[in-house]
Amino acid sequence: ESKQTELDSVAASLTEAQESSSSLGEKIEELTKNLEAARGDLTKTLSAKEQLEALHKATTDESTDAKSEAAACQQQATLLAVEKTKLEGQVKALEADVASL
């Protein structure tokens, strides 16, 4: 009878181990699905990050180009102002010559 009790105890332990094993298998499947979903989210996040970095670079490049163009325009405006002053001086000189005639 004690052997039967021992066998019943071993059988109960075995059944419990099988149920626990089955439960662990389900948890592993669930964790695997969650991991795959997280991997997909990470891939999307990395793709979005790469797109943002590309956009940032393009924006920075455009900003640099715009600053360079603005500096070139300012330089041109300065040269034109100098040229205007020279021409005004020449006009005054010509007016003085005409007045002396």
Backbone as numpy.savetxt, mean C-alpha at the origin, in Angstrom:
# Nx Ny Nz CAx CAy CAz Cx Cy Cz
-14.88 -61.91 37.42 -15.71 -60.71 37.42 -14.84 -59.45 37.42
-13.73 -59.52 38.13 -12.84 -58.35 38.13 -12.20 -58.16 36.76
-11.98 -59.29 36.06 -11.46 -59.19 34.70 -12.49 -58.52 33.81
-13.77 -58.84 34.01 -14.83 -58.23 33.21 -14.90 -56.73 33.50
-14.78 -56.34 34.74 -14.79 -54.93 35.12 -13.61 -54.21 34.47
-12.46 -54.89 34.51 -11.26 -54.31 33.89 -11.45 -54.17 32.39
-12.04 -55.21 31.76 -12.31 -55.15 30.32 -13.30 -54.04 30.01
-14.34 -53.91 30.82 -15.33 -52.84 30.63 -14.66 -51.48 30.77
-13.79 -51.36 31.73 -13.07 -50.10 31.95 -12.18 -49.77 30.75
-11.48 -50.80 30.25 -10.62 -50.60 29.08 -11.48 -50.25 27.86
-12.62 -50.93 27.73 -13.52 -50.65 26.60 -14.05 -49.22 26.69
-14.40 -48.80 27.90 -14.90 -47.43 28.10 -13.80 -46.43 27.78
-12.60 -46.72 28.20 -11.46 -45.83 27.91 -11.21 -45.77 26.42
-11.32 -46.91 25.76 -11.13 -46.96 24.32 -12.19 -46.14 23.60
-13.45 -46.30 24.02 -14.55 -45.55 23.42 -14.33 -44.05 23.63
-13.93 -43.69 24.83 -13.67 -42.28 25.14 -12.52 -41.75 24.28
-11.48 -42.56 24.12 -10.35 -42.15 23.29 -10.77 -41.99 21.84
-11.63 -42.88 21.34 -12.11 -42.79 19.95 -12.95 -41.52 19.77
-13.82 -41.23 20.75 -14.65 -40.02 20.67 -13.76 -38.78 20.71
-12.78 -38.81 21.60 -11.85 -37.68 21.71 -11.07 -37.50 20.41
-10.65 -38.64 19.84 -9.92 -38.60 18.58 -10.80 -38.04 17.46
-12.05 -38.47 17.44 -12.99 -37.96 16.43 -13.20 -36.47 16.60
-13.35 -36.04 17.87 -13.53 -34.61 18.16 -12.30 -33.82 17.73
-11.12 -34.38 18.01 -9.88 -33.71 17.59 -9.80 -33.61 16.07
-10.24 -34.67 15.38 -10.25 -34.64 13.91 -11.13 -33.52 13.39
-12.31 -33.34 14.01 -13.22 -32.26 13.60 -12.59 -30.90 13.87
-11.94 -30.78 15.03 -11.29 -29.50 15.36 -10.15 -29.21 14.38
-9.40 -30.24 14.01 -8.31 -30.05 13.04 -8.88 -29.61 11.70
-9.99 -30.23 11.27 -10.63 -29.81 10.01 -11.07 -28.35 10.08
-11.67 -27.98 11.21 -12.13 -26.60 11.37 -10.96 -25.63 11.37
-9.90 -26.00 12.09 -8.71 -25.14 12.11 -8.07 -25.04 10.73
-8.08 -26.13 9.98 -7.54 -26.12 8.62 -8.34 -25.17 7.74
-9.68 -25.23 7.86 -10.53 -24.31 7.08 -10.25 -22.86 7.47
-10.13 -22.62 8.79 -9.85 -21.25 9.25 -8.49 -20.78 8.75
-7.53 -21.69 8.75 -6.20 -21.34 8.25 -6.24 -21.01 6.76
-6.98 -21.78 6.00 -7.10 -21.51 4.56 -7.79 -20.17 4.32
-8.83 -19.89 5.12 -9.51 -18.59 4.99 -8.56 -17.45 5.35
-7.80 -17.64 6.43 -6.84 -16.60 6.83 -5.77 -16.41 5.76
-5.34 -17.50 5.14 -4.34 -17.42 4.07 -4.91 -16.61 2.89
-6.18 -16.87 2.58 -6.83 -16.11 1.50 -6.91 -14.63 1.84
-7.29 -14.33 3.10 -7.36 -12.93 3.54 -5.98 -12.28 3.48
-4.96 -13.02 3.89 -3.60 -12.48 3.86 -3.16 -12.19 2.43
-3.50 -13.08 1.52 -3.17 -12.87 0.11 -3.84 -11.61 -0.41
-5.12 -11.43 -0.07 -5.84 -10.22 -0.49 -5.20 -8.98 0.13
-4.84 -9.07 1.41 -4.23 -7.94 2.09 -2.89 -7.58 1.45
-2.08 -8.60 1.16 -0.79 -8.34 0.52 -0.97 -7.73 -0.86
-1.97 -8.19 -1.59 -2.24 -7.64 -2.92 -2.66 -6.18 -2.79
-3.54 -5.91 -1.82 -3.97 -4.52 -1.60 -2.79 -3.65 -1.18
-1.92 -4.21 -0.33 -0.73 -3.46 0.12 0.16 -3.13 -1.07
0.37 -4.11 -1.95 1.20 -3.87 -3.14 0.58 -2.80 -4.03
-0.75 -2.84 -4.16 -1.43 -1.82 -4.98 -1.28 -0.45 -4.34
-1.42 -0.37 -3.01 -1.25 0.91 -2.33 0.17 1.43 -2.47
1.14 0.52 -2.37 2.54 0.96 -2.53 2.78 1.47 -3.94
2.21 0.80 -4.93 2.38 1.25 -6.32 1.71 2.61 -6.52
0.52 2.77 -5.93 -0.18 4.05 -6.03 0.60 5.16 -5.34
1.16 4.84 -4.16 1.96 5.82 -3.42 3.18 6.24 -4.24
3.84 5.25 -4.85 5.01 5.56 -5.68 4.63 6.44 -6.86
3.52 6.07 -7.51 3.07 6.86 -8.67 2.73 8.28 -8.23
2.05 8.39 -7.09 1.68 9.72 -6.57 2.92 10.52 -6.22
3.87 9.86 -5.58 5.12 10.54 -5.22 5.87 10.98 -6.48
5.91 10.10 -7.47 6.58 10.45 -8.73 5.89 11.64 -9.39
4.55 11.61 -9.41 3.81 12.73 -10.02 4.05 14.01 -9.24
4.08 13.90 -7.91 4.33 15.08 -7.08 5.72 15.65 -7.36
6.69 14.76 -7.48 8.06 15.19 -7.79 8.10 15.86 -9.16
7.42 15.25 -10.13 7.38 15.83 -11.47 6.71 17.21 -11.44
5.61 17.31 -10.69 4.90 18.59 -10.60 5.77 19.65 -9.94
6.51 19.26 -8.90 7.41 20.21 -8.24 8.52 20.66 -9.20
9.03 19.72 -9.98 10.08 20.06 -10.95 9.53 21.02 -12.01
8.32 20.73 -12.47 7.69 21.61 -13.47 7.45 22.99 -12.87
6.99 23.04 -11.63 6.74 24.33 -10.98 8.04 25.12 -10.85
9.11 24.44 -10.49 10.41 25.11 -10.37 10.87 25.63 -11.73
10.67 24.83 -12.77 11.05 25.26 -14.12 10.22 26.47 -14.55
8.93 26.44 -14.23 8.06 27.57 -14.58 8.48 28.84 -13.82
8.84 28.66 -12.55 9.29 29.81 -11.75 10.58 30.38 -12.33
11.48 29.51 -12.74 12.73 29.96 -13.35 12.45 30.71 -14.65
11.53 30.17 -15.46 11.16 30.81 -16.71 10.52 32.18 -16.45
9.67 32.24 -15.41 9.02 33.51 -15.07 10.07 34.55 -14.66
11.06 34.11 -13.92 12.14 35.02 -13.51 12.91 35.53 -14.73
13.24 34.62 -15.64 13.94 35.03 -16.86 13.11 36.01 -17.69
11.81 35.74 -17.77 10.93 36.64 -18.52 10.83 38.01 -17.85
10.83 38.03 -16.53 10.77 39.31 -15.81 12.04 40.12 -16.07
13.18 39.44 -16.09 14.45 40.11 -16.40 14.41 40.65 -17.83
13.94 39.83 -18.75 13.85 40.24 -20.16 12.90 41.44 -20.31
11.80 41.42 -19.58 10.83 42.52 -19.63 11.48 43.82 -19.15
12.24 43.70 -18.06 12.92 44.89 -17.52 13.91 45.45 -18.54
14.64 44.57 -19.21 15.59 45.01 -20.25 14.85 45.71 -21.38
13.74 45.10 -21.83 12.98 45.70 -22.93 12.40 47.05 -22.54
11.93 47.15 -21.29 11.40 48.44 -20.83 12.49 49.51 -20.85
13.70 49.10 -20.44 14.85 50.04 -20.47 15.15 50.46 -21.90
15.08 49.53 -22.84 15.35 49.85 -24.25 14.27 50.78 -24.80
13.01 50.54 -24.39 11.92 51.40 -24.85 12.13 52.82 -24.34
12.50 52.96 -23.09 12.73 54.29 -22.53 13.88 54.99 -23.25
14.91 54.21 -23.55 16.05 54.78 -24.26 15.63 55.26 -25.65
14.80 54.43 -26.34 14.31 54.81 -27.66 13.41 56.02 -27.58
12.57 56.07 -26.56 11.69 57.23 -26.38 12.52 58.50 -26.17
13.60 58.36 -25.40 14.46 59.53 -25.16 15.13 59.96 -26.46
15.57 58.98 -27.28 16.18 59.31 -28.57 15.17 60.01 -29.47
13.94 59.51 -29.48 12.90 60.12 -30.32 12.61 61.53 -29.82
12.56 61.72 -28.53 12.25 63.02 -27.97 13.36 64.03 -28.29
14.58 63.53 -28.43 15.69 64.45 -28.70 15.73 64.85 -30.18
14.97 64.14 -31.02 14.98 64.47 -32.44 14.16 65.67 -32.63
